Amino acid sequence: MDTESTYSGYSYYSGRSRGSHRHGERSRDRHKSRSKDSRSEKSVTINAPPVEPLLGDSSVRGEEVQDDNWGETTTAVTGTSEHSLSQEDIVRITKDLEDSVGLDCRRYFTLTLAVVLGLLVFLTPLAFLVLPHLLWPEKLQTCGTACEGLFISVAFKLLILLLAVWALFFRPPRAGLPRVFVFRALLAVLVLLFVVSYWLFYGVRILDSQDENYQGIVQYAVSLVDALLFIHYLAIVLLELRQLQPCFSVCVARSTDGETRHYNLGQLSIQRAALAILENYYRDFPVHNPALLTASKSRAAKHLAGLKVYNVDGEFPAAPAEGPGNNATAGLAHSQSRAMIAAAARRRDTSHNELYYEEAEHERRVRKRKARLVVAVEEAFTHIKRMQEEEQKKAPGDVMDPREAAQAIFPSMARALQKYLRTTKQQHCHSMESIQQHLAFCITNNMTPKAFLESYLNPGPTLQYSRDRWLARQWTLISEASVTSGLKDGAVFLLKCIDFSLVVTAKKIPYIQMSEEYIDPKSHKFVLRLQSETSV
């Protein structure tokens, strides 16, 4: 593989100091100049996370292992470190921490309110049945057979309601939305008003008068449970069934590479439509690869870098802030910019040939690397298959597990795989550890070499890769309309993360008018046309 040399400022200058001791150069001026240079130029080496050593290699288990040949994971940065923090970065980090704390507090506050409301709902019918026995037990009439049957009805209805509420409302949250869910809030308010009204009626008509008809009190509790079941049915219609029928076709386009997908959505608010789009995005969109976007930018920069503008009349003299000299300087800059644009336009007439040959050369290299990779992987799998047949005849202590087998055959395919990933700009998406884990998974499940290569030859959806490669900490919903309002025809909103944004455009599915036309089966009659030139 191609090797890279990465050295730090300390090793560089320490090497110079050793050379100066070796040659006897110990003057004070040189020492001062060397100290000045060491303070002015600093080299920071950013190392990749240590890779887990191979099994059986105990000499490097306690040390950080850095493979300079894999995926170009080592970067030497001279000057300012990439990990330096400015005041704006500190403010942004502080704001992100405050936002995360606020989201957690709001999530727990919402959960607490839901639990309190649920306890109020389930304890109210039981309280209706128990309070008469605690406050005026001597005045109550005896409960007959019909009353005792109502007890069974209340018990089973409460059990059904408990399971239904748990299945519908107490599910793990999929995301944190910026606004409250309107229908869920309306249902919570409706249930609260409903229970409070039942308590007011119970307090005025039963508690104050100390009603002696206990069967009527039980029927009153049963009516409360029945009404709660109907409210739960209403919640199913509003929260689940209403959005099933497709009403809008949304177009989702990624701002960087233009990758586009289309989805059908029902009657949803903008924030819930954004949540559904993000769930489909991680499943359907290929992973965002910024390395593929730098080719066009570098090509345009190369064309502009080759242009130079000369002033044959000489430079303009220094002019004050205001005066005719300043206008002349502005005119020169404007003329230079127009000259560069015109020159770039003339060069653009021939740049398509360069683009064509670049793409053809790139495709040729990709096919070449792919052929070498396929051959190397097939040979490696052939070796591991032969090793498995031989290991069955040996002692059980010499048999390798799938991870050991993957680490044994990985070096034979590593060079070809690395070159292919570099050529296709995928080296940042696959680490050596993830490739070895995927190889061990394929060996464990007796998968073919083609199945192993599918993840690298055909880039899959975003969820296929590790979470640190694609998982955005927070998405920002940008919309001119309120995010709690429903989708409308022509609505446009953005889902923005750190590297790119998703532009969403909603179109209403048109009303389709269908008509019927009846065709009589007996009307299918045909006649054979024969011409004089037709051969029989």
Helices and strands as residue ranges (DSSP letters): H 9-23, H 28-40, E 43-46, G 58-60, E 75-78, H 87-135, G 137-139, H 145-168, H 182-202, I 203-207, H 214-236, I 237-241, E 248-254, E 260-265, H 270-284, G 290-293, H 294-305, H 324-391, G 396-398, H 402-423, H 432-444, H 449-457, G 462-464, H 467-470, E 476-479, E 492-496, E 501-508, G 521-523
